[in-house]
Amino acid sequence: MCGIIGYFGKRNAAEILVDGLRRMEYRGYDSAGIACLNDGRIGLVKNAGKIKGLRERVDASEQAELLHATLGLGHTRWATHGAPNEINAHPHLDASGHFVMAHNGIIENYKSIKEGLAKHGIKCVSETDSEALVQLIAYCYNGNLEKAVSEALKKVKGTYGIVVMTDHEPGKLVAARCGSPIVIGIGNNETVVASDASAIIPHTRDALYLEDYDMAVITADGVQMFDLQHAPVSRDVTEMDWDSDAAEKGDYAHFMLKEIFEQPDAIRNAIRGRLDFDMGTSILSGLDFSPRDAAQIGRVLVVGCGTSMNAGMVGEYAIEEMAGIPAEVEQAAEFRYRNPIVTPHDLVVAISQSGETADTLAAVREAKHKGAVVAGLCNVVGSTIARETGRGVYLHAGPEIGVASTKAFTCQVAVMLMMALKLGRGRRMTRHEGEKISRWIERLPELIEKVLAQDETIKAVAQKYADHENAFFIGRGYLYPVALEGALKLKEISYIHAEGYHAAELKHGPIALLSENTPVVALLNNIPGKEKSIGNAEECKARKAPVIAVVSEGDEAAAEGFNDMIVVPDCPPCIAPIPTVVALQLLSYHIAAARGCEIDQPRNLAKSVTVE
Ligand code: G6P
C-alpha cells in the first residue's frame, strides 16, 4: 500500500524517481510526489491523481533542484488519513522546509504527536498522520539526521517504512522500517531504496532487505545499517530473481490481460522440478517435513485475505481429500483477533501474493506465538511473511502488477495441490493415485491454453452482459471457491455488484434478488454435484435470470436451455478450479473493458494492503 522510492547516485534523480513510482503505481495511485536535493536546496513537486500527471508537472518544472539533482525521494499514495489532494500527498516537508520525508504505514499516535508539537509552535498543514513524523524528526534534529530519525521513531506507535533527507546534510538519505517493507538496491555507484522490488530491478538485482527497527544510512560511501539504538546491524545482500521486462506491459492493453495470458508459463515455473512422477508426489524443499513429521500434523489452518483466501479454500478441500487431514481456511484478521485455538500439531499456512498483507502477517505472528508450525506461501521473494515464516513455498509466478490478482491465484492453487499431494502421499494416498494427480498438475499449462484460445468467444459473452449492475456466481465442491473468486474479480474491476454463492445456498435468501437483470454464472463442470448445480441453475432460469453456463468439454449438453455457454477442459475436480477461474478472469476483464473501467488500477483498491 503506497510506494516509496529514494535515489542517490550520479544520474538524474527526478527521472529515476518518477519511473520508479510508475512501476509501483499499483500500490496506490490517488496522488504522488517527488522531492530532490541539489546545491543544498530541496525542490518538491506533488500532484493529486496518477503518476502521469506527476510526470507532466515534473517535465514542466523549471526548478533547478529537480532538473539537476542526483539525490531525491518520492511517493505514490493510497489515502488513509486525509483526502487524496496535493496537500496530503507525500513527500511531506517539515515547517522549516529543511526536512522532507515519504512514509508508508500508519502513525497511530499522530494526534498526540501533533498536539505535543503544537505546544512548541509547530503546526501541521496536512490531515495526514505522516506529516507528524517529519515534523517530529525535524524537532529532534541536532546535527545528525539518523540520530533525529531514531529519536523520533522511538516515540512512534504504529507502522512505517520511511525515506527522509535534509538540506542540512545534502549527501545523505535515511530509510527505516517497522511493518512496511523497505528494500535497498545496491547498484554501481548508486543506491535505490524502495518499498517494492519492482522499482529496483531496472537498476540492480543486488538487494538488502531491512528488518523491523532497522535503519539504513545511504551516503556516497555506501549503505550503513543500524538499529534504533545505533548499534550496527548487518544484513546479507541477496539477488532478486525477477527481470525488469516481466514488470512491463508490452503489447497488452493492460497488465491484467498480460498476466491472464502469462498463466501457462507462470504455472510451469511454479511446478518446475517439484513433481516426482515415480513416487507420485511433490518435492517442496521449503516444506521440509519428514514423513514422520507430516504424520504428526493434526490439522491444517490456511489464513489469507481476498483472492489468496479463495485459493486457500481450494487448498482446504484438496488437503482433506488427498491427505485426510482436517483443514480449515480462515480470513486472516478474523483468525488473529478471535483468539483461535492452535495446538503444536497444527500446521498454519499463510497464503499471500505480496507477502506483506498486514492481517496475514499478524495471523502468522499469532500462530507462531501459539506454538504452531507456520509455513508461508508467497510470491514475492524476501517478503516479510516469507522471511518470518522461515519455511514455505514460493510461487515463482513473476511480478503481478494488475491490482486484481490472476496468475498468483492459479499458482497458489497449483502449489496448494502439490502441498496436498505431498501430505497425502505421506499418509493414505497410493503411489498410483499420486502419479495420476501429478500428471494432471503437469498438464495445467495446456488446460489453461485451451481456455485462453476461447478469448474471443468469452469476450462476446461478456459484451452481452456488460450493462448489468448485479450478478451472481454459483458453484459447489471445488467450484465453490471459484464462484467466490469469479465474483470478486468482477466486482473489483467492473464495479458490478457481484456475489459468489454456494449453488445450494442461493435459495436461502439471495434468490429473492433474481430477475431478468441479474445474470447468474453457473459453474456446471463435470464434477460430482453437477446434476444438483444444474438444478440450481434451472431455479435461477425459472426466476427469469439469464444463466451463463460454464461446462466441461464433451458435456455441452449440461448447458442446454441456458442463455450462454463457456466450455472449459474436462478434468478431475481438484484440477477444475484452475482452467475454470481463467475463463472467469477473461469474462470479468472483457466486461470491465466494455464498461471503460480502469482495469489495472480500480478505484479505492491497492495491490498490497499493509494496513489492518
Ligand atoms: C488486496 C489485493 C487482492 C489480494 C489481497 C491479498 O486486497 O487487491 O488482489 O488478493 O490484497 O493480498 P496478498 O498479497 O496477501 O495475496
Residues whose N, C-alpha, C, O or C-beta is under 5 A from the ligand:
A	BS01	G6P	C305 G306 T307 S308 I351 S352 Q353 S354 G355 T357 V403 A404 S405 A606 K607 V609
